[in-house]
């Protein structure tokens, strides 16, 4: 797969980004039955202000994927927050879903799929605290398949 890395990335950061995304590619492209014949643009923002201006998302987001471009906060910031690998995996999965569904996947479903595939959903309260009348997250797959 081709990665076009632009923005404030120096040579060492470019290599690290490519290595991280190659790992995500090896893990998830086969699961989505996607070929590695595509290009992903990765833009490394120089600071938080640029990230916020380019993406319009919260400062708590480490990255943001829009169509063929993935915006990342500085790697040092993501590393310091302990979310570098998680952010790469999370955003790469948004890319995979976009390749499969285009813009037809609703945002709520897209985010839910990513949270489930990365395991991030398991740390959320909604995963552990069942709400009356709702199916607990661990049982949802069985329910949707029609198995008891």
Order of alpha helices (4+ residues) and beta strands (2+ residues): beta-alpha-beta-alpha-beta-beta-alpha-alpha-alpha-alpha-alpha
